[in-house]
């Protein structure tokens, strides 16, 4: 299917032999679906598929544990009910509560609940959701007392933007974009008789278009708002006077770092500050009226041994979450910065809820989820007044007889790269074992200890899961992120090589039984592992990846927000200074004819706006041409950037895991 074309991008001219596969033509789609059928049939024919699928069904609710939220006198939660999820409200966390809305009632097909944002006193609930993989969804608003559906407004699901509720619950502010791709705020009136407000356009000089989304954090008195960037870097860029709607810069000129937190009162913002290459982060109180003058900033929590990830005010206490050796610590301070308590959390562990939401909303109870490598998430509630920490219920799933061990590898430049080995305690470590490496390494996202539901059948069968924290993530603060993006992106790939080489050198694995799996940015990482490190891997799985980094997205308004996210970490290939680096590691552009490539299983979502299936088509065709022996391309219909429905997710993950287990000679429990 080769159709060679010369291209010039970012001042570089190169040959693209499969450019025609970018287009969804009937011929191209017919070829795609034929390859998809072949991949699915190969996976389902595996003797490992049925037992892995059955185990995935058992663990389907392990990753769906969401933190409850208190607003006013009510607790709001999302709870799994069979193959459905419901938004529920109750007077206490222990009572029966009642259902406001069920996920399956929102639309036909597969529905993803993204955010649930109750109003400050709980009178209303705003729910962000999308259907069938569409990343352009909607916010739906319901009245709590009656469950009555009030209104819908469009939403950009992938931007991370949340609802900025006013304290009087009359409505909320929501981020969007104009026809030119610039940010704009629109007010959504909710309460009956709530007055409309004009849109607030945000000039490029205030908020660069490259920022994907914005959340307005409104002061307790409703006079001010701070616009904080989403979803990966969190910077309070703009102060908005909510009376005059005048928008002005919030931070000092030249500030380069992160700044987000919560309101202490109507005039003071407690901010997690992370700036400078070696910053571990600290918390300062900023007088909002003169926020651009650093002289007025007052330090509440100095930098320490951990790397600050989030901070916020709950019940007149300051909660601070940081990472110490890639594990979560939560400390509680008074508003003068005196340490009150360190929460007794199982280590190593993490909070899936705080990793996802980061911002702490006004409340008088602090709730979070907490998980470990051997226990699925539980809900913990801390009372800031009494200091009591309560666990609600028990973990739904445990991996008995499984242990986790932290190790370090030395990357090419000497940087210590942390990774965990997760295995059955009875596995014989005196000889190599089937080993699966999982990593991400991008966008300031930290890969933390969590319940490995996707990998449980591999571990239970006697395999070793390796979870590696590579540069580009946020595990060690801003410097760790910066060291794995833009002109330093190659460091991420070198870090993965270092971990693989350490596993081989230490006798944990052999090349014939070593495999890699990554998703999204980790899918790109899988592609680079294929072309840069083929001698290290027996098999690779790339979930929702991107491979053609010189043209990762079409130039359309619909993907402007995704493009902004990509450029944040990868650079802009249209700029010569970026293109020269990108083309050196872009997987599609570095396939070599005749190389001995690992076996590959790729997974895409038909409706994914960011990691589009054309990447898989082009990469597959180029690998076929180069003589690669095993290349599978799987495209899930009516699906976007992953799956959340437990039944669909069981099949989705069972396919690629069965493929990997076959490749490394591992037999699932119950396989015949």
Secondary structure, DSSP 8 states (H G I E B T S, - for coil): ----EEEEETTEEEEETTGGGGS--HHHHHHHHHHHHHHHHHHHTSHHHHHHHHHHHHTTTTT-----EEETTEEEEEEEETTEEEEEEESSSSS--EEEEEGGGTSSS-EEEEEEEE-TTSSEEEEEEEETT-SEEEEEEEETTT--EEEEEEEEGGG----EE-TT-SEEEEEEE-TTS-EEEEEEE-STT------EE--TTTS-TTS-EEEEEE-TTSSEEEEEEESSS-BEEEEEETTTTEEEE-S-TT--EEEEEEEEETTEEEEEEEESTT---EEEEEEGGGTT-GGG-EEEE---SSEEEEEEEETTEEEEEEESSSSEEEEEE-TTS-EEEE----SS-B-HHHHHH-S--S-SSEEEEEB-SSB--EEEEE-TTT--EEEES--S-B-TTEEEEEEEEE-TTS-EEEEEEEEETTS-TTS---EEEEE---TT--------GGGHHHHHTT-EEEEE--TTSSTTHHHHHHTTSGGGTHHHHHHHHHHHHHHHHTTS--GGGEEEEEETHHHHHHHHHHHH-TTT-SEEEEES----TTS-S-S-GGGHHHHHHHHHHH--TTSHHHHHHHHHH-GGGG--TT----EEEEEEETT-SSS-THHHHHHHHHHHHHT-S-EEEEEETT--SS---HHHHHHHHHHHHHHHHHHTT---TT--
